[in-house]
Amino acid sequence: MTTGTISPLYGDATATAPDWSDIDARLAAAQLYWIVTVRRDGRRTLYRTNADTLRTVHDWCGMFAQHWRGQLRRIKAHAEEKR
């Protein structure tokens, strides 16, 4: 299994505090669908991305991207003909 890491979610310390309940909910969903794995380290919870799962999602979305690029080209050509 190939994995990557996620940057710290809190970002700049001078920024407003994040809504941790939203972040926790998104990470729980990501864990449910195997997009991230979770490891406890004392009081910290460490998340690691699962590149294999993300690659599968990316490839699946790519099928739709190819379709919509073609559709958008046809819409643009049609709109330009109407000018």
Buried (B, 14 or more C-beta within 10 A) or exposed (E): EEEEEEEEEEEEEEEEEEEEEEEEEEBEEBBEEEBBBEEEEEEEEEBBBBBEBBEEEEEEEEEEEEEEEEEEEEEEEEEEEEE
